[in-house]
Amino acid sequence: MAVGDFLGGSAGGGGDKALKMGLADTIRLAWADDDLRGRLIFVFTIFAAYALGIQIRVPIPGIDPAMFESMIQGNQFLGLLNALGGGGLKRISIFALGLNPYITASIVMQIAQVAFPNLKEEMKEGGEYARKKNSQRTRMLSLLLCVVQGWGIMRLIATSGALPPQYNTPWVYATVVMFWMAGSMLLLWMGEQISEKGVGNGISLMIFAGIVIVFPNMAQTVYTAVQQGSTSIISVLLVVALFVVMTWFIVFFTIAQRRLPITPLRRQVGTKAVGGSQSYLPFSLNMTGVIPIIFAISLVYMPYQFANWFPPKSGPHNFFMALSEWLSPNFSSLKGLCGALFYMFLIFFFTYFYTAIQYNVDDIADNLKRQGAVIPGVRPGKQTRDFLDSVISRITLVGAVFLSVVALNQYIVPLLINVAGLSILFGTSLLIMVSVALETMRQIEASLLMKQYNM
């Protein structure tokens, strides 16, 4: 499974991403179909098990959950991990790590295929055996990352003062990390079961479920803030309007495409001329999905994570904390503005970098040549490669601007409404949620159309 499959990226040019049927009609017809209804019920059953598992706490002796929760609310990186994991990190549940280790491992393995040509050649020529072997490597790396991330979170808990010194021992760390590792692997298994027995991409839907699960808690938080007078109704209405606008904005750019016309060369077969009918080579405007944002936010908040590996008020701790203040984006201080600009730079860099990994213009040009197809007005060979390179570069620029707007939106929301943790749902999480929902609806729609075609 390619990482782009569950993070919104496109592995190829991509087909038509717009839905052909209305949302209500798609849901009604899917529920009326016995097979699809059974698959949907299976997906909802897995979601229920996920929601139940988030409530199961890992028994960490002497921990102060309130202090740890306040630390999460004050850190955008931990807040994002918490939002993507359905609030499991805040609750210190068995699903605290979520699918983050597996997502990171998948990204690393995909980059490794570019860095090591023999791995790429193995995936291209090895068939099913190579895919299974790559999946095994990804799982092993996921286990390693579970240990690294789990150990790091335990260090954050200890340095925040939420863990009493007498329990700050390697044995406690190892026990908790084992719980979290098992929970993360269980989530991965549940996602695979959805892919096999349900509808859509299981990993995508588990991430989607983790985001949706926190919605009721967010609504309760906003209601409490209004009741206490810390937030006005006008601010809430502004945020709701912003949520609707951003959702439309993300949907528009998710389904938007640049279609290059291609024409197969006409050839004579007997007395008839074959070929020549025009078709299209589609390129999504958002070709990389949410992957550049994940890379960027990981680097931006890395100094904060390093700082917590050292004792408070020590030299390295103070250095990394000072660096973190300059790199953490917000719009309330000069340091935050510098962090926002650096964040945008990283998003642009990783968007171009990941696009270069996904789209090889030489391969696309060679495939068109082998198929006997040409782009009107462009000669085959070098001219086609140069033309495709310029088109993809312009598309990538639009995609990078789009991702930057979405990513920085979550730092604008706190200026409108002062509710801790609410801004997380307006950036990366919203992009993931919309992308997964559209992709799942497309798959359901395709199943319905196929059934009607076979009748």
N, C-alpha and C positions, 0 to 999 in steps of 0.2 A: 504494500500500500504506500503510495507516494504521500509525502507530507502535505503537498498541496491539495490532496483529496479531502483532507479534513480541516484545512485552515483557509479555505477559500481561494487558493491559487489554482491556476489552470495549467495542466501539464502540456497541453497543445494549444492550438489556436482557439479551440472551444467552438461549440455549436451555438444555435440560437438559444439564448438564456431567458427569453421572455416566456411567460406562461401563456398558453393558448386557450385555456379554460378559466372561467371565473373561480375564485377561491371557494365560494359557497358551493358551486356545482361540483368542484373536485372533491371536497369533503363529503358531500352527500352521496355521490356516486361511489366513492371509495368505501363508505360505510355500508352501502347497499350490497357491495360485492362480498361474498362469504370469505373468500381467500384473503382479500385485503383487510377486511374487518378483523379477522383473526390475527393478522400480522400487526395491525395497529394496537390491538388489545395486548399483544405480547410486548410491544414497545412501551406502552403505558405501565405494564406490570414491572418492567425493568426500572422505569423511572420511579415507581413507588418504592422499590427496593433501595434505590439510590437515596431517595429522600429519607428513608428510615435509617440507612447506614450513617448518614451525616449526623444524626442525633446521638450516635453511639460514641461516647468519649473514650479516649485512651487514658488509662489510669496513671497519671503523672503525680507522684506524691508531693503534697505541699504546694502545688501550683496555685497562683492567684489569677483566675481567668479574667477578672475585670481589668487588671493591669496589662495583661497580654492583649486584650481586646483594644484598649486605648492605644497601645503601641501600633497595632494594625491600622487603626483609623488615622494615625498620623504619618503613615508611610504608604505612598502610592503604589510601590512595587508589591508589598505584602497585600495591600488592598486589592490589587488586580488578581493575584493568586487566589485570594479569598473569594472574589467574585466569580472567577472561572471555576472554582471548586464548590460552588453552592453554599458558601459560608462554612465549609468544613474546617478551614484553618482557624477561624475565629472560635469555633466550638471545640477545637483540639480533638476532632473526631478521628476515626480510623481512616477517613477519606481526606485528611488534611492536605496531603500532597496532590490529590486529584490525579489528572492525567498529565500534569506538567512534565514529569520526568520522561514519559513516553514521547510527548511532543518534541521536547528538546533533543532526545535521542534520534528521532526521525529526521529532524533538521540536520543534525550533525552527520548522520549517515548519508543524507542526500548530498551534502557538501563534499563528503569524503569521496563520492563517486566522481566528482569533478577534479578533486585534488589528486586522486589516484586513478589514472586511466584504466588500469587493469580491472578495477572494481566496476567501472562503467561498462567495459567490454564483457565482463562476466554477466552483468545484468542483461545486456543486450542479447548475448548468445546462449546463456545458460537455461533459459526457459523457466519452468515451474521449480526446478531444483534450485536455481539461483535465487528466485524470489523467496523460497522457504529459508534458504541459508541467510539471506539478507534480513529476513524477519527475525531469525534467531539472534543475529548480531544486534539488531535493534533492541530486542528484549534484554539481552545481557547488558547492554549499555544503559538501558532504562533502570535495571536493578542497581547498577553502580551509581547512577544519578539520584536514585532514591536515597541511597546512603549519604551522598554528598549534600543534597538539599535538606534531608531530614536532620543531619548533624548540624548544618548551618542554622536551621530554624531553632533547634534546641539551644544553640549558642546565643541566639537572639533572645530567647526566653530567659536564659540565665543572666545575660548582661542587662536585661531590662529590669531585673529585680523581681520578676514574677516567680522565679524558682528559688527556694531557700538554699543557702550554701551547702547544707548537709546533704542535699539531694543532687547537687551538681557533680555527679560522678559518671565515669564511663559506663558503668553497668546500667544506670538509669537511661543514659543516652541510647545505648545499644538496644535496650528493651523497647523504648518508644519508637525508634527507627524501624525495628522489626514489625511493629504494628502498622506503621505508616506504609512500609514496603508492601506488606500483604494487602492493605487496603487499595493501594494504587494498582497492583496486579489484578485484584478482583474487579476493579473498574474497567481495566483493559479487557478482561474476559467478558464482562457484561456487554461492552461495546461490540465485541466480536460476535456475541450471540445475537445482538440486534441486526448486524450485517447479514448473518446467516438465516435467521428466522423471522426478522421483522421487515421494516421498510427503511430504505435510505442507508447512509453510512453510519455505522454504529458509533465510531469514535466521535464523529461530528455531533451526533445527537446526544451523546453523554455530556459533551461540553455545553451544548445548547441547554440541556436540562439543568446543569449546574448553574447557569446564568439565570434561568427562569425561576429556579427555586428561591432565589433571594428577593424576588419581586414583592411577595407579601410582607416580608420583614421591612423592605424599603418603604412600602406604603404605610406601615404602622409607624415607622420612624418619622415620616413626614407629618402624619396626623398628630403625633405627640408633639412635634415641634410647633405646629399651628396652635394646638390647645394650650401650650405653655407660653405662647406669644413670642417665641424666639424667631419665628418665620411668619411672614404675612401671606395672606391668600393671593395677593398680586404676584408675589414671588413664585408661589406654587403654580399659578396659571402660566407665568412666563416659562417656567421649566417644562410644563406639559406641552406648550406650544413649540418650544425648542426640540423636545423629544420627537414630536410629529414631523417637524421640518427635517431633522437629522435622519429620521427613518426614511422619509421620501428621498432625501439626498443620497443616502447609501443605496437604496433600491435602484435609483436611476443609474448610478455609476456602476453598480454590480452587473446590471443587465446590458449596459451600453457596450457597443462594439464598433470597431473600425473594420469594415468589410472591403477587402481588396478584390476587385474583379479578376478572375482568371479564365482563360479561354483555351480549351484543348485544341491542339493543332488538327486541322481537317486532313483526313487521309482517304484515299480512294480504295474501296473494297469492291472489286468487280465493277459494276456500273453505277454504284452508289457512293456518295461522299459521306463519310462517317465522322462524327465529332464536330467541334466548332461551337457547341452550345455553351453559353456563358454560365459560370458558377462563381462562388465567392470563397475567399480565404479569410475567415473571421479572426480578429484579435480583440480580446477583451481589454477594455480601458484599465481595469484593475487586474493585471495579469499575475500579480504576486500574492494577492489576498492579504492576510493580516501578518504574514511572516516578517516583513521589514519592521513593523511596529514591535513585535516580540523581541527581535534582535536589538533594536534601539533601546527599548525600555530596560532590557537586561543589562546593557552596558551603562546606561545612565545611572542606575541604582546600584551598580556594582561597588563603588566606593563606600556606600553606606553599609553594605554587607561585610566588606573587608574591615570596616571600623569596629564592628561588633566582635571581631575575632581577637581584639586586643583589649586589655583592661581599661576601664573608663579613666579619662584624664591622662592616659599615657601619651607619649609622643606620636606613635603611629595612629592611635585612635583619634587624636585631635587633628592630625593631618588629613586623614580620610574623611572625617566629618566636615572639615572646612572645604575639601574638594567636592563633597556631596552637595553642599549648599550652593556651589557655583554650577553644578551640573543638573540639579533637580529643577525641572521646569515649573514655573508658576507665573502669574501676572500681577503679583502684589509687591515685588521688589526688583531691584536691579539685578541681583544675583539670579533670581528666578527667570528674568527675561533672557539673560545669557544662557541659562539652562534650556529655555524654550528654543532658542536659536540653534543650540548644539543638538537638541533633540530632533529638530527639523533636518539638520544636516545629516544626522545618522539615518533618518528615514529615507532621505533622497539617496544616500550612498547605498544602503541595503536594497532599495527598490531597483536601482540600476544593476547592482551586483547579482541579485537573485534572478532578474530578468535575463541577464547574460548567461546564467546557468541553465535556465529553462528553455531559452530560445536560441538555437544555433542557426544563424542565417545561412551558413554554408549548407547545412543539412536540408533546410527548407528549400533552398534554391535547387539543390541536387534532386530532391524528391519531385519538384515541379518539372525538372528536365526529364527525369525518367518516365514520368507520366505523360510526357508530351504536351504539357500545359505551359502557357506563357501569360504574363501580365501585359495587357494591352498597352502598347507604346514603350515597352521595356524589353530589351534584348535578353535572351537567356545568358547565363554565366555571370561574369563579374558585374555587369550592369544591374542584373536582378538582385544580386547580393547587396550591392550598394543601396539600391532602392529600398529593399526590405529593412536594411540596417537603419536608414533614415526614418522610415515609417515607425519602426519599433521604438526608436529613440524618442520620437515625438509623443508616442502613446505612453511611454514610460514616464515622461515628464508630467503629463496630465495625471497619471496614476499616482505619482509621488506627491503632487499637490493635493490630490484627493485624500490620500492617507494622512498627510500632515494636518489637514483640516479636521479630520475625524479624531486623530490622536490628541490634538491640542484642545479639542472641544471639552474634554473632561476637566481641563484646568480653567475653562471659562465659567462653567456651571457654578463653582463655589462663589463667584462674584455676584451671582443672581440669587442663590439660596444657600443659607448656612446650615446644611444638614450633613453630618459626617457620613462619608461613604457613598453618598448618592451620586456623586460625579462619575464614579467608576462605570456606571451603566450607560454613559453617554459617549464613550470613546470606543476602545477596542472591543469591549463586551458587546456593544450594540452592533458593531460591524460583523462580528462572528455570528451573533444571533440572527441577523437578517440574512446573511449569506447561507447559513445552514437551513433556515426555513425555506428560502427560495429553492435551494438544491433539492431538498426533500420533497417539496411540492412538485417540482419538475419530474422527479422519479415516480411519484404516485400518478401524475398525469400521463407519463409515458406508459405505465402499466395499464391504465384504463384505456388508452388509445390502442394499445396492442391487443387487448382483449376484444375491443370492438372490431378491430381489423380481422381477427381470427374467427369471429362469429359468422 
